[in-house]
């Protein structure tokens, strides 16, 4: 065992030593406690220094007692600079320390988690997650505040981007649903206002023919010509509706012819001057690619008609290497960055989503007063997600 020995010397009247008296006290437990405390302090110091989180120990007035290396690395200060700064220095809003942090520590019994905004030495502001513990003296007063701090700026940014992406997907879904319903409504109107009326007129004419035949009368050529005209009109309406749903030329003579037909239709409706450069080999283009690029072109032409204020338009389709590239350029006012990212960009978002399915890309360049160029690239081999 470990012992503490106290020795008393007994002397005679002449000063000579008569004997010694020793008192022994067992201090084994005391030594064990001191070793355990020393080992605990060494272990804490090791964890303190090796922690990946930034740890600081600060007095209530904000002066620093100690920080670990991770803290110095995170905030960009040297250990020598700690004496010239306080905890208020690193807060983006220094008043937040007293108004929020110290108040929460008192109300929560001395331990709290908080998301705070700090400022590095170079001025960079970061979002941080802090675990904060108050150290108290024997009277219960706070004598120091220990904080473990982790930079969550990137995770917050990623979370915001994810939420923005979800919001945009929801908006895009609503846009596509509304667009689909608008297409259905337009087709219904076409069928009701034109095709249905033409069929009713044809039915009336056929009823008249049946009555004349029943009475043994001949059918005049005028009646037959009128019925043939109605049949032709109905056939034209059906072909037009079918082309709106899926152009037959995509299946019959390929994507290039479908693009040429669509651009010609667009020019006749809008009066814009158009030019075409179609050099892609249709025989190498998969049906899925052809349909996607044609729908993208329809959306782009619709955007030009509604927003571009253009007088001329050029369209090209080429397949350099292993990709298909559709380029649409107008000479209008030029799309702005705000329009590309704003709430009115859902048409562009739908284009990006169509192209993304195949691992493609969409590049949009707008120049104020000079126009907009959209370049859509899709690999020849699809990458379906």
Secondary structure, DSSP 8 states (H G I E B T S, - for coil): --EEEEEEEEE-TTS-EEEEEEEEEE-HHHHHHHHHHHHHHHHHHHHHHH-SSEEEEE-TTS-EEEE-HHHHHHH---GGGGGG--HHHHBSSTHHIIIIIIHHHHHTTSEEEEEEEEE-TTS-EEEEEEEEEEEE-TTS-EEEEEEEEEE-HHHHHHHHHHHHHHHHHHHHHHHHHHHHHHHHHHHHHHIIIIIIHHHHHHHHHHHHHHHHHHTT----HHHHHHHHHHHHHHHHHHHHHHHHHS-HHHHHT-HHHHHHHHHHHHHHHH--EEEEEE---GGGS-HHHHHHHHHHHHHHHHHIIIII--SEEEEEEE--TTEEEEEEEE-SS---HHHHHSTT-HHHHHHHHHHHTTT-EEEEEEETTTEEEEEEEEESS----
